[in-house]
Amino acid sequence: MTSGFESIQLTTVILIVVAGFAAGWVDAVVGGGGLIQLPALLLVPGIAPVQALATNKMGSIFGTATSAATYYRRVGPDLRTAVPMAVIALAGSFGGASLAATLPAGVFKPIIVVALVAVALFTALKPSIGELTALRHEGHKHYVVACAIGAVIGFYDGLIGPGTGSFLVIALVSAMGYAFLEASAKAKIVNMATNAGALLFFLPHGSILWGLGLVLGAANMAGGYLGARTAVQQGSKFVRVVFLVVVAALIVKLGYDVWQENFA
């Protein structure tokens, strides 16, 4: 098992630290930090894709844990919804990571691009959505919907990953009726669990570059703390704008991947 620093130039390490900080900030606000962090890891000489994925998850869990704690102190999300959702999501993520070892992610990318376009249009055309919390379900149904969201998006995070936090936010806003800020707070708790689920799969396989992962984790923590504080101070309208920017970037990135894999 390697530390992850062999033959890595200082400029590459600096790039990874900057990417980790930026990814932590974006993840804390709306999710989607993997769009920044994973490509930076793939620049490391000799790194295998599975090592990049595993090390990315290790760095991300530090950031999501930090932003989740910051949101909890400042927003106080309802843990009666977030915790069961997170437990189900952890199991779903472990299952997705197990399947990812045998199934190419390219099979799903066109579907994800279409889903992201639909999410972007839905959010852009409904400017009032997510301004205030107005729960759509009560009692038992509320928890069933929350756990279903956790299971599906947790599985997606383990299988493919990009945009998990963004999908969680829009699902909590559109399907459950939370405001963007409260949705982001709950999404961080669930996203921390999905990262943990994927890590539980990767750990026994020795895929994590520990030294690199710890440096990435420290940068992610700093970005996550600042991002969560920024989101709390600026409110739901700010989170909505950042959400649309990140989703647009995800559409471009995954759309380009699909083009390269199928038409280039």
C-alpha positions in Angstrom: 0.0 0.0 0.0 1.5 3.3 -1.0 1.2 6.8 0.6 0.4 8.5 -2.7 3.4 10.9 -2.8 5.9 8.8 -4.8 7.1 10.8 -7.8 4.5 13.5 -7.4 5.8 17.0 -8.3 5.2 19.9 -5.9 3.1 21.7 -8.5 0.8 18.7 -8.7 0.4 18.6 -4.9 -0.4 22.3 -4.8 -3.0 21.8 -7.6 -4.6 18.9 -5.6 -4.8 21.1 -2.4 -6.4 23.9 -4.3 -8.8 21.5 -6.0 -9.6 19.9 -2.7 -10.4 23.3 -1.1 -12.6 24.4 -4.0 -14.3 21.0 -4.1 -15.0 21.2 -0.3 -16.6 24.7 -0.7 -18.8 23.6 -3.7 -19.8 20.4 -1.9 -20.8 22.3 1.2 -23.0 24.7 -0.7 -24.8 22.4 -3.2 -22.7 19.3 -3.9 -20.8 18.5 -7.0 -17.3 19.0 -5.7 -16.1 15.7 -7.3 -16.3 17.6 -10.6 -13.3 19.5 -9.5 -11.5 17.1 -7.2 -11.5 13.8 -9.2 -10.0 15.3 -12.5 -7.2 16.8 -10.3 -6.4 13.4 -8.8 -6.3 11.8 -12.2 -3.3 14.1 -13.0 -1.2 12.2 -10.5 1.4 10.2 -12.4 0.7 6.5 -12.5 -2.6 6.7 -10.5 -5.2 4.1 -11.4 -8.9 5.1 -11.9 -9.9 3.0 -8.9 -7.2 4.6 -6.7 -8.4 8.1 -7.8 -12.0 7.2 -7.0 -11.1 5.7 -3.6 -8.8 8.6 -2.6 -11.4 11.1 -3.8 -14.0 9.5 -1.4 -11.5 9.6 1.5 -10.8 13.3 0.9 -14.5 14.0 0.5 -15.6 12.4 3.7 -13.5 14.9 5.7 -15.2 17.8 3.9 -18.7 16.5 4.2 -18.2 15.7 7.9 -17.0 19.2 8.5 -19.8 20.9 6.5 -22.4 18.6 8.1 -21.2 19.6 11.6 -21.2 23.3 10.6 -24.7 23.2 9.2 -25.9 21.3 12.3 -24.7 24.0 14.6 -26.0 26.9 12.5 -29.1 25.5 10.8 -30.2 22.6 13.1 -31.6 20.2 10.5 -34.1 17.6 11.7 -32.0 14.5 12.5 -35.2 12.4 12.6 -35.3 12.6 8.8 -31.6 12.9 8.1 -30.3 10.0 10.1 -32.5 7.2 8.7 -32.0 8.6 5.2 -28.2 8.6 5.8 -28.2 4.9 7.0 -30.1 3.8 4.0 -27.9 5.8 1.7 -24.8 4.2 3.2 -26.0 0.8 2.4 -27.0 1.9 -1.1 -23.6 3.4 -1.7 -21.8 0.2 -0.7 -24.0 -1.7 -3.1 -23.3 0.8 -5.9 -19.6 0.6 -5.3 -19.7 -3.2 -5.5 -21.5 -3.0 -8.8 -19.1 -0.3 -10.1 -16.3 -2.9 -9.9 -18.0 -4.9 -12.6 -20.1 -2.5 -14.7 -18.7 0.5 -16.8 -20.1 3.8 -15.6 -20.3 4.9 -19.3 -23.5 2.8 -19.6 -25.3 5.3 -17.3 -23.8 8.6 -18.3 -26.3 9.5 -21.1 -29.2 8.9 -18.6 -27.5 11.1 -16.0 -27.0 13.9 -18.5 -30.7 13.9 -19.4 -31.6 13.8 -15.7 -29.4 16.8 -15.0 -30.9 18.8 -17.9 -34.3 18.1 -16.5 -33.2 19.2 -13.0 -31.7 22.4 -14.4 -34.8 23.3 -16.4 -37.1 22.5 -13.4 -35.0 24.7 -11.1 -34.6 27.6 -13.5 -38.2 27.7 -14.6 -39.5 27.7 -11.0 -37.7 30.6 -9.3 -39.8 30.4 -6.2 -39.0 26.7 -5.5 -36.9 26.2 -2.4 -37.2 29.7 -1.0 -39.1 28.4 2.1 -39.7 25.0 3.6 -43.2 23.7 2.9 -43.2 20.0 3.5 -45.1 17.9 1.0 -45.6 14.8 3.1 -46.4 14.1 6.7 -46.0 11.2 9.1 -45.0 7.8 7.8 -45.0 8.9 4.2 -42.4 11.6 4.9 -39.9 9.1 6.1 -40.6 6.6 3.4 -39.9 9.2 0.7 -36.8 10.3 2.5 -35.4 6.8 2.8 -36.3 6.1 -0.9 -34.3 9.2 -1.9 -31.4 8.0 0.3 -31.4 4.5 -1.2 -31.5 5.6 -4.9 -29.0 8.5 -4.6 -26.7 6.5 -2.3 -26.6 3.7 -4.9 -25.8 6.3 -7.6 -23.0 7.8 -5.5 -21.3 4.4 -5.1 -21.8 3.5 -8.7 -20.9 6.7 -10.5 -20.7 9.7 -8.1 -20.6 13.1 -9.9 -23.4 15.4 -8.7 -24.5 13.3 -5.8 -24.9 16.3 -3.5 -26.7 18.2 -6.2 -29.2 15.3 -6.7 -29.8 15.1 -3.0 -30.5 18.8 -2.7 -33.0 18.9 -5.6 -34.7 15.8 -4.4 -35.1 17.2 -0.9 -36.4 20.5 -2.4 -38.7 19.1 -5.1 -39.9 15.8 -3.7 -40.0 16.8 0.0 -40.6 20.5 0.0 -37.5 21.8 1.9 -35.9 25.2 1.3 -32.5 25.1 -0.5 -30.6 25.9 2.7 -32.2 23.3 4.8 -32.0 20.8 2.0 -28.2 21.4 1.7 -27.8 20.9 5.5 -29.6 17.5 5.3 -27.8 16.6 2.1 -24.4 17.0 3.8 -25.3 14.4 6.5 -26.5 12.0 3.8 -23.5 12.6 1.5 -21.2 11.9 4.4 -22.9 8.5 4.8 -22.6 7.8 1.0 -18.9 8.5 1.1 -18.5 6.2 4.1 -20.4 3.4 2.3 -18.1 3.6 -0.7 -15.1 3.7 1.5 -16.2 0.6 3.3 -16.0 -1.2 -0.1 -12.7 0.4 -1.1 -10.8 -0.1 2.2 -10.2 -3.9 2.0 -9.0 -3.6 -1.6 -6.1 -1.3 -0.7 -7.1 1.3 -3.3 -6.7 4.4 -1.1 -3.5 6.5 -1.4 -3.4 7.4 2.3 -0.9 10.3 2.3 -2.5 12.0 -0.7 -6.0 11.3 0.8 -5.1 13.0 4.1 -3.7 16.1 2.4 -6.9 16.2 0.2 -9.0 15.7 3.3 -7.4 18.6 5.1 -8.0 20.9 2.1 -11.6 19.6 1.8 -12.3 20.3 5.5 -11.2 23.9 5.1 -13.3 24.4 2.0 -16.3 22.6 3.6 -16.2 24.8 6.7 -16.0 28.0 4.7 -18.7 26.8 2.2 -21.2 25.9 4.9 -20.7 29.2 6.6 -21.1 31.1 3.3 -24.3 29.2 2.5 -25.8 29.9 6.0 -25.0 33.6 5.7 -26.2 34.1 2.2 -29.4 31.9 2.4 -31.5 29.8 0.0 -31.4 32.2 -3.0 -27.6 32.1 -3.0 -27.6 28.3 -2.7 -30.1 28.1 -5.7 -27.8 30.2 -7.9 -24.7 28.1 -7.1 -26.8 24.9 -7.6 -27.7 26.0 -11.2 -24.0 26.8 -12.0 -22.8 23.5 -10.7 -25.5 21.5 -12.5 -24.7 23.3 -15.7 -21.0 22.4 -15.2 -21.9 18.8 -14.6 -24.0 18.7 -17.8 -21.1 20.0 -19.8 -18.6 17.6 -18.2 -20.7 14.4 -18.5 -22.0 15.4 -21.9 -18.5 15.8 -23.1 -17.6 12.4 -21.7 -20.6 10.8 -23.5 -19.5 12.4 -26.8 -15.9 11.3 -26.4 -16.9 7.7 -25.6 -19.5 7.3 -28.3 -18.8 9.7 -31.2 -15.2 10.9 -31.1 
